Amino acid sequence: MRVRLTLGLVDRPGTLLNVLEQIAIHGGNIISIIHNRDRITAGYVPVSINVEFPSIEQLEKAKIGIESIGVPVMEAETLEKKIETLLLIGSIDIDSTTEAIQMEGGKVVGLSLTGSPSSACLKLIVETPLEKRQRLIKSLETLAESQGSLLIREEES
């Protein structure tokens, strides 16, 4: 699994090397490293490291290892995303639907609407980080139920 780790490094020689050792110990393969030296805040340099881990367990162990050496992990974002088509049929509030998708970390990459306001068919193409997908689907199911509409999703492969 590919992830982007965003870390707050103290601008001191050897700090990045210590982080890289923790990643390597836990099976991580470095893809790229970006220092954001122009965004130094409170003595920390934000550093983004794109890493491939064999499993989520290795990622979690690496995060614990990194934090154990005094480096905060500010964010760990999965770079693998799922793109799927969803249909909402019935009475639909497009704004609340797209807002729910965004609140759960998804992104609407395609949208089409047919029918009348009370019996519409909304086709959504949604891109979601893998780790947020289940929560997004649950949120949309709840929203569809509250609107009195039906959510139809792709069959999982």
Buried (B, 14 or more C-beta within 10 A) or exposed (E): BBBBBBBBBEEEEEBBEBBBEBBEEBBBEEEEBEBBEEEBEEEBBBBBBBBBBEEEEBBEBBBEBBEEEEBEBEEBBBBEBBEBEBBBBBBBBBEEBBEBBEEBBBBBEEEEEEEEEEEBBBBBBBBBBBBBBEBBBEBBEEBBEEBEBEBEBEEEE
